[in-house]
Amino acid sequence: MSSDLRLNPVVRWAFYLLVCSIPFEFPDRSFPVEIPTLTASLFLFATLLDPRACYARKPAALLCFVAYLYAYWMSAALNGRDHIATDLITADYWDQVVKQFLLIVQGVIALWAGYNLLRDEKIGREAIAVFALACVARAMLPVLGIARTARTEWGGGERITALGQNANNSAMILGAGLIALLALQYGLERPLVRRRWLVWPAFGLLGASVVDTGSRGGLVALGLGLVVFAIGRARSPWVRVRNAAVTALAIGVLVYATYANSLMRARFADALTHGAFAGRERIYPALMQMAAERPLVGWGPVNNKYELGIRLDERIRRRRDAHNLLLEVLTATGALGTVPFLLGLGLCASGAWQARHERQLDCLQAALGHSCVRARQRDVRARRAPRTRGGRAARATPQLAPAPYPCIHRRRRSARRPGLKLGRTCNATATGASARA
């Protein structure tokens, strides 16, 4: 593809629409398909208008996730002959398996196309800005009383989200939005808003929204992302000191807000003094026992959740999620799927870490990638797997192909600007990546 050929505008705007929809998942919807699933489908159809720009390069992480998909189907086929746990509860085992498989495939293809598009620095900057602004708009909903969701905890207090979203996923997404906005303002030579202090209220809004969710893992992931941003590349010693000071101030404000929030204070106290992790102290040993019983191919996707529900003697919820990315993959596909999946995720994380010393947007993607990977270590739900496993984390995927691909949206060829090396699925994607059931 020649360097003077421009990307089809329909593809660009469809990609921005997908990124914008990530914070607006709607579990309490009346229609059958999730909003990011719809926008991801529109984006993939739009890529057919310019397939060379969207699918020219194939990163090594993509091949690893394709191998994981093969292992996913092998495990489903082998366990489908004897899915005892599912037979005791529901007869639509294969319907659930196929639906989840198609959603993950959608996420992987969106990962692949997003990887190629984000090599252009202008598209990367605009996409991250769209994501940050979408997170600010989502954080405003509970404040305005629009689609506010409050779930009362048994120990007192409420976990605040919007649109019926899961509190842990909301914290992860809004935390990524805070990091993106912070880096756009303080990590680039030209900030998103010229007067940097004008964005401070948005920082406060996003931070308060993360704390209001009551998610401990989301808060820790946000802190890790802030630290990665602070130690990233800086144009001068003054900028490095300034970024470190801003990061220290942000972490200090988050710690104070956490202590001032009675629900968050109680949840951290329970975890530190009583080892209470919202049921994870019972879930993890059961999952490790399941992995030990079927180490090679696992219990099969979907079936592993019903098996876990039986072992935990669940009376209300017939299936339980693993709440841990590694244990979810290990019990669903065994070592056959875990090895390629962790290899692909490792390539994503490695690319994000290496990118902290590269160009400006790479530092931002490094912070986003590490924040989202840390969040997924603590909490994973299969219905959001395509976005979280492939989408957001994929933005951290390094450029692994041997030959440089000319950067789209450029009029002139430049040897000094070969294209943007990606730091992050997310998702991905964003994150994430981040299509769902």
N, C-alpha and C positions, 0 to 999 in steps of 0.2 A: 504494500500500500504506500503510495507516495505521500510525502510529508505535507503536501499542500492540500490534501483532500480533507474536507471537514466532516465531522460526525453528523449523521442525520439528526436534526433537532428533535424529531419525535422520540428517538431513542434516549436522548439526553433528558428530556422532560419526563419521560416514563420512568427513568432511573431516579430522578429527583422525587417523583411521586411515591415510588417505593420507599425511599429513604424517609420521606416525610411521614409515611403511614406507620412506621415502626412503633412509635410511642402510643398509637391509638388502637391497639388491639381491643376487642370488644367481646369478652366472654359471655356477657348477658344479652347478646344480640338475638333478634328474632329470626334473622336469615341464617341459612346453614353454613355459609363460608365466612371465614375470618377476613377482616379488612386487609391486613398485609398479604394474605394469600391471594386476594383479588388483584392487588396492585402488582404483586410479583408475577402473576399470570399476564397482566397487561404488558409489563416490562419485557417478559420473555417473548411475547408475540412481536413487540416492537423491535427486538434485536434482529428479527428476520429481515428487517429493512436494511441493516448494515452488519451482516454477519462477520465480515472480515475484521471490522473494528472491535467486535465484541468477543470473538472466539479465536483470534489469531494465535495467541500464546497459551500454552498449557503448563501451568506451574506444577512442580512435583507434588505439592500437597493435594492437588486435584486428583492425581493418580492414586494417592493413598486413600482418599475418600471414596473413589470408585471401587477400590479393593474392599473397603469396608462395606459398601452396598452389596457387593457380591457375597461377602460373608453373612450379611444380614439375611439375604434370601436363602442361603444354604441353611442357616440355623432355623429359619422359619419353616423350611421344607422338612427338615429332619425332625423338628419338634412338633410339627403339625400332625404327624401321625399318632402322637401320644400327648396331646395337650390336655392333660388331666385337669389341671387347675381351671382352664377355660371351660371345659365341658361341664364342670360343676356349677358354673355361673352363667355363661352365655354361649350361644351356639354360633355367633357370627365372628369366630376367630379369624378366618381368612379375610373377611371384609375389613376388619380392623387392621390386620397386617398390611394388606394392599394399600389401604388409605394412608397409613403412616409411611409406607415405602414411597408412594408417589409424592408425598409432601417433602420427604427428604431429598428425593431426586430433584424436585423443583428448587429446593434450597441450594443444592450443589451446582445446578446449572446457573442459577442467579449468582452464586459465588464466582463461577468461572467468568461470566460476562462482567460482573462488577470489578473483578481483578484487572481486566483489560482496560475498562473505562477509567478506573482510578489512576492509571499510569499517567494520565494527563493532569498536570498540576492545577490547571484552572477548574477542571471538572471535580477534582478531589477537594479543592478548597470550597467550591460552591456546594457540593454534596454534604460536606461536614457542617457547613453553615446552615443548610436546610435542616439537617438533623438536630442541631443545637436549638434552632428557633422552634422546631416542632416540639422538642422537649419542654421549652419554656411555655408554649401554648398548652401542652398537656398538664403541666404543673399548675397552670392558672385555673383549671376546671374546678377542683375542689374549693379553691379560694372563692370563686364566684358562685359556688353552690350548684354547678352544672354537672350532672351525672356523678355526684359525690357518692362514694362507697365507704362505709364505716363498718368494720367488723370488730365486735367487742371481744376482748380476750378474757379467758377465765380468771385471770389474776387481777383484772381491772384495766381500764384504758381501752382505747380504740386504735385500730390500724387503718389509716386513711389512704384510700386510693381513689380511682375514678373509673367509670365505665365497667365496674365489676372486675377489674384486673386483679391478678394475684399480687399480693404486697411485695413478695421477694422479686418478682420479675419487674414490677414497677420501679423498685429501688435500683435495680441493675441498669435499667434503661435511662432513668433520670440521672443517675450518677454518671453514666457515660456522656449524657448531654451536658452536665456541668463541666466535665473534663474538656469536652470539645469546645465549649464556649470560652473556658479559661485559656486554652491554648490558642484559640483564634484571636483573643485579645492580647495575650502576653507572650505568645510563642512565635509570632510572625512580625516581619518588618513593618507591614501595613496591617494594622488591626482591623477587625471587622467594623468596629465603631471608632471613629477617630478619637473621641473623648472617652478614654478607657473607663473612667469612673461612672459613666452613664450606664454601664452594664452591671455595676455592683448589685443593684436590686434584683437583677435576674439571677446572679449567683446565690443571693440569699434565698430567693424563692425556690430554686432547685435544691439547695442544701436542706432547707426546711421540709421540702416534700419528701426527700429521702429519709429524713429522721422520722417524719410522721408515719411512714409505712411500717415502722417497727422492725425493719429487717436488719438483723445483725450482720449477716453475710454481705448484704448490699453495701452497708456502711464500711465494712472492712475492705471490700473491693474498691470502693471510691477512694479510700485512703491510699491503697496501693497504687492506683492510677495517678493520684496526685504526686506521690513520691517519684514514680517513673518520669513524670513530666518535669519535676524539679531537677533531676540528674541528667536530663537530656541535653542535646546540643544547644549552645547559646552563641550569639554573634560576638559577644564580648564579655569580659569578667563582670562588668556592671549589670548586663542583662542576666547573667547567671545568678548573681547575688539578688537581683530584684525578683527573679522567678522563685528562688528559694525562699525569700521573705514572703512572697504572696502565698506560696504553698504552705509555709508554716502558719501563716495567719488563717488560711482556710481550714487546715487541720485543727487548729486551736478552736476556731468557731464551731466546727463540727463536734469536737469533744465537749465543749460547753453546752451546745444544744442537746447532745445526747444525755448529758447528766441532768439537764433541766427538764427533759421529757421523762415523766414518771414511768411510762410504759417501757421505753428503751432502757432506762436505768434498772428496772426490775428484771427485764429479760437478760441483760448482761450479768446482773447479780445472780440470777438463777443458774446461768451457765457456769459462772466461776465458782460458786459455792456449792451447788447441788448437782452439777453436771447435767443440767436439763437443757436439751437442745431440741425442743418441740417434737419429741418422739424419735429423733435421729439416733438416740442412744439405744433404742430398741431395733430400729430399722437396719442400721449398719451391721451389727452382728448377724442378723438373719440373712442379709445379702451376702456376707462373706461365707456363711455356711452354704448357701445356695451355689456360690461360685466354686467352692471346694467340691461339691457333689458332682457338678457338670463343668469341669474346667475347660474343655476343648470347644464345644459349640454352645454352651450355655443352655438356658431354658427356653430360648426363643423370644423374639420381640413380642410385646403385648402380653404373652403368656407369663413372662417373669413377674409382671406386676400383679396378676391375679394369684400367682403362687406366693408372692410376698404377702398379699392380703390374707391368705389362708394361714400362713405361718404366724402372722401377728394376731390371728383370731379377730379379724375386723368384722364388726357387726353392722356398722353403718356404711362404710365405704368398702365396696367389694374388691377394689384394687388399690394398691398403694404405689406411689412413685418412689424412686430410689433416693431422691434429693441429693444425689451425688453423681457427677458425670462419669467417673471411672467405674463405679459399682453398677451403674445403669448399663453401660456398654458391656461390662464383663459378664453380668448375669444374663443379658439378652443374647449376646453373640459369642461369649466365651473368648478364649485366646485367639480364635480364628478371626474375629472382628476387632478385638481390642488392640492387637499389634498394629495393623495398618491405621486404625483410627488415631491412636496415640502418636504414631509417627507423623501423620498429617498435622495433628494439632501441635506437635513439637516443632515442625517446620514453620508453622504460623507464629508460634511464640518466639522462636529463634529469629525469624525475620523482624518481628517487632522489636526485640531487644537490640539487634544489630542496627536497626534504623534510628535509634536514639541519637547516634552521632552523625546522621546523614542530614539531608535538607530539612527545611522547616516543617513541612507537613508530616514527615516521617516521625518526628518526635511526638507529634500529636497522635498519630496512629499507633505508635508504640505504647503510649499511655492508655489509649482506648483498648488496645488488644489485651494488655496485661490485666486491666481492670475487669474486662468481661470474662477472660479465662478464669480469673480468681473467683468471680461470682458463680460461674458454672461448676467449679469444683464443689461449691457448697450446696447448690440447689439446681436441679434439672428436672424438667417435665417433658415427657415424650411428645406431647402435643405441640410443643414449641421447638422440637429438636431441629428441624431444618434451619431455622434462623440461628439458633444458638450454636449448633455444632458447626455449621458451615458458614453462615452469613457473616456474623460479626467477626469471628476469629479469622476469616479469610482475608480481611483487610490487612492483617498482619503478615500475609504470605509474601515472602521475598520474591524477587525476580530471579527465577532459576533457569530459564531458558538460555542457551548459550549465545544467541544472536540478538542484538538490540532491535526492538520494534519501534519504528518512528512514532513519535508522540503525536496523537491526533490533536486536532484543533490548533496546529502550529502552521503558520504560513511559510516560515523559513527554516531551513535545516541548520542545526547548531550542534557542533561536536561537544560543547560544554554543557548542553542541556539535553541529555539523551532520553529524558522521560522520567517520570516520577517512580522511584522505587517504593514499593508499597510496604507500609508497616502493618496494617490490618487490611465473621464473621462475621465476630462475629458472628450470631447476627446473629462480620460480619457482619454473618454476617453475619457484624452486626449485625454486626453485627448484626452482626448478628447481623450479615446477615443477616433473624432473627425472623415466612410461610409457616403455618401451624394448623393443627386439626381444629 
